[in-house]
C-alpha cells in the first residue's frame, strides 16, 4: 500500500484525499503479525548441488524473518505518513489533556509511538543485515532492506518524522518562549537537507556501462534512485506540514507590523532557516530531475547503437 500511495502522489490529489480513499488509519495495524505464513515455494527449483548448498530449513526461516522485518518497516512508514494530515487539524490548547473522547491517545502521541516502533524495527533490521547471510543461488531473494539502510534513505525518513514531532510541539506552544524548540527545528532542517544531498550522490552513475562492446548493468544505481524518489515524496509531505505550521505565525507577525506601522520587525530565525531549506530542497529535486533525464537519454543512445544500416539498392 505504501507503493500505491507513492504512485498516486500528485498535485491534483492531496495526501489527505489519498489516505481517505485507501481507508488508512495510523492507529490501526491491519497486518496479522502472529499469523504470517510463508507461501513461497522455495523448493520449486531442482538443484544438483550438494545438500549443504541447497535451500535448508534454516534459510527459509531466516528469509521469512527478513521479509517480516522489511514488511514491519514499510508498514510503520505507511502509518506514519497516514497520520500527517490529521496533525493539521485544530490542536488542543497548551497544557491540556491530549486525550480523545474515547480515551485513545492523541494524534501526535500515536505518531510518536509509531516513530519509536519504527526506530526499534530499523535497529533490528540493521542487526540482521550485519549478519551478512548468504542464501543459495536457487534460494530466496534478499529483501531491499540492506540497500534502504546503506543508501541513507532510512535515516532521512526517520529524521523527517522527528521533525514533524518537533514542529507539532512548536505549533502547540507558540513562538514565544520556545527558542530551544526552534533551534532544534533549524538544526533538523539543515541536517535533513545535507542527508538528502548525500543520498542523491549515491544515485549518480550510469545504469548501463559499455566496455569493449560488453554491457554491464548497475542495479544499485537504479535501486538507490527508487529509494531517493520515495524519500523525496515523504520529505515533501513533511515539509508541507511544516509550512502549514509556520505560515500562520509569519502572517500574524506581518499583520502586527502593519497594524503598528513599524518599519521593521525582526523575524525569528526559524523562518529564514525554513526558506533556506525549501530553496535547497528545490535545488536537489531539480538536479535529480536533470539526472533522470540524462539516464533516459543514455538508454536511448544505447538502443540506437544497436541499429545498423545495410547497403540496399533501390530500383525505379
N, C-alpha and C positions, 0 to 999 in steps of 0.2 A: 504493500500500500504506500510505502514511502516513495517508491519509484513512480507510482501513479500520481501522487501529489506533486512531485517534481516535474513530471511531464505536463501536468495541467497548469503549471505556474505560468501566467502571462499577464499582460497589463489589463486585459479585459475582464478577468475573473479575480476577485480578491481572495486572499488566503482564507478569510472567514467563510466565504461562499464555498470554496473548495472543501474545506473541512466539514461544513454543514452537509454538503452533498454526499460526502463519504461517511457521514454519521460517526465522526471521530470524537471521542471524549477523553481528555488526558487522565481523568480519574479512573477510567475503566481499562483493565488489562484483559483483552479478549483472547490471549494466547493461553491454551491449556498446558502450561509447562509440565505439570506432573504426568500428563497423558501423551506427551510427544512420543511418536514412534518413527523409526527409520523405515520408510517404504521403498528405499532404493534396493535394487537387485545388484549387489556388488559381486555376485558370483556368476554373472551372465557371460563373462569372457572366459574362455578356456585357455589356460596357460600351461606351457611345457616347462616353465621354470621349476627349480627345486621347491619343495614345500616351504622352506624357510624364506622364500622370496615371493610366495603367493600372499593373497589377502587373508590375513588372520582375523580372528575374532577381536583381538586387541586393536587392530587397525580400524575395524568397524566401530568399536566403542569410542576410540579417540576421535574418529571422524564425526560421529554423532555429537560428541561433546563439543567439538569445534563449531559445528553447524549451529548448535544451540546457543553458544556464546555469541556468535555473529548475529543470530536472529534476535537475541536479547538486546544487543547494542542498537540494532536497527529499529526495534520496536520502541525502545525508550526514546530514541531520537524522534521518531514519529509522534509520540505522545507529547514530548516537549514542544515540538512545533505546533501541534494542535492546540496547545494551551496559550499561545501568544495572543490570538485575537481577543480572548476573554480578559486579558490584562488591560485592554484599552477602555474597558467599561468604567464608570464612576467608581472610585475606590472609597473605602471606609475612612472616616476621619482618623487623624493621628491618635495613637494610643488606644484605639477602640479594639474591642474583641473581634478578631478576624475569624469569625465562625459563621457559617451559613445557618439558615433556619433549621435544617435537618441535622445539624451537628457535624457536617462534613467540613474538613479543613478548607480554608480559603484558597482561592485560585493560586496565589503566589506560594502558599505552603505546599500545595500539590506539586507545583513546578520545582520547588527547591528539593522536595523529596525525590522526585524523578531524577533530578540532576545528581543527587547523591548516589542513587542507584546506578546511574549511567557511569559515574566515575568508578564505582566498585566493579561494574561489568567490564570496563576498559582495562582496569588493572588486572583483573582475572584473565582477560584475553591476552594481555601482554605477557603474562607469566606462561601462558600456554604456548605462545609463539616462540618464546625464548627456548623452549624445549627442542625446536628445530626438527620436528617429526617429519620423517620421510615416508610417504606412502608408496607402495609398489606401483610400477608403471601402469598396470591394468587395475589399479585400486581406485579409491575415492579421490576426487579432485579437491585440493585445499581451497578453503574459502578465500575471499578477498580481504580478510581481516588484517593480515600482515601488511599488505600494501596500504591499507587505510591508516595504520599506525605510522609506518615509515614515511609516508608522503607528507605528514604533518597536518592532514585534514582533520583528523580526530581531535588534535589539540586545539585547532581553530574553532571547531564546532563547540567543544566543551567550554572554551573561554567565552564564546559569544553568548552562551546561555548564562554564564556567570554575570556577564554584562547586563543581561535582562534583569537579573535579581537585584543588582546594584541600582539600575535605573528605576525599578519599581520602588525601591527604598527612597530614592530621591523624590519620586512622584508623590509619595505619601507624606514625606517630611517637609518638602518645600526647599527653596534655595537658601533661606536664612538658617544659619547655624548648622549647615551640612557641608562645611568645607572639606572635611575628611572624605565624605562620600563622593563629592565632586572630583577631588584629586584622584580617588581610586578609579572613577569612571574615565577620567582623562588618561591615566596610565593604561587602562584596559584598551581604550580606543587606539592608542599609539602602538601598543604591543600586538593587538589583533591585526592591525594593518601590516606590521612587519612580518608577522607569521604568514599572512596571506601572500605576501611577496615571495617568501621562502617557498611556499607551496607551488606558486606559479613557476618558480625556477626549476622545479622537478618535472614540469610538463614540457620543457623545451627540448627540442631534438626532433629528428625525422622519424616518422612511423616506419618508413622503409629505407634501408640503406643498400645501395647498389655498389658492389665492389667486384671489378673484373667480370661484369655480367651476372654476378650472383646476387640475388635479392635476399636480404636478411631483415626480418621483422623486428620491431622493438615494442613488444606488447606493454612493457612497463610505462612507456610514454603515454600510450592511449589510456591505460588504467588510471594513471595519475591525473590525466586530463579530465576523465569522467568524475573522479572524486573532487577535483578542483571546481568543476561546474556545479556539482551538488553542494559543495561548501559555500560557493558564492550565493546560491539560492537561499541557503539558511541564513547567511550573514545579511543579505538584503532584507529578509523578513525581520530579522532582529533590528536592523538599522531603521526600518520603517516604524517599529515600536518605539525606538529611542527618539525618533523625530516627533512622534505623537506626544511624547512626554515633554520634550524641550520646547517645542513650538509655542504652546500656551504661555509658558514662563517668559519667553522672549517677547511675545506680543504684549504681555502685561507690562513689562518694563518699558517698552516703546510707548505704550499709552500713557504711562505715568510721566514720561519725558515730555510728551506733547501737552499734557494737562498742566504740568508745572512750567511749561515753556522754557525748559532748561536746554542750553545749547549742547551739552554733552553729559551723558550718563555712562559711567563705567560698567560695561557688561562683564559678568563673571567669565573667567577664562574657559569655562566648560563649553560655551557656545563657539568660541574660536577653535577649540580642540575638536569639536564635532564637525565644524566646517572643514577643517584640515583633513579630518578622517574621511569625510564624504568625497572631497577632491581627490585624495589618494586612492580611494576605492574606485572612483570613476576611471582614474588612470590605469589601474590594474586591469579592470574589465576591458577597457579599450585595447590595451596591449594583448590581452587574451584573445579578443575577437580577431585582431590582426594576425595573431599566431595561428589561429584555427583556419583562417582564410589562406594563409601560406601553406598549411598542411594540405588543404584541398587542392591548391594549385600544383603542389608537388606530386600528389597522387595522379592528377590528370596528366602531368608531364610523363610520368612513368608509363601510363597506359598508351600515350601517343608514341612512346619509344618502341612499343611492340608492333606498331603498324609499319608495313613495308610497301613500297611501290614497285611493282614489277613492270618491265617493258611490255607494252602491248601495241599491236599495230591496229590502226583504225582505218578501215576501208570505207570509201564513199562511193 
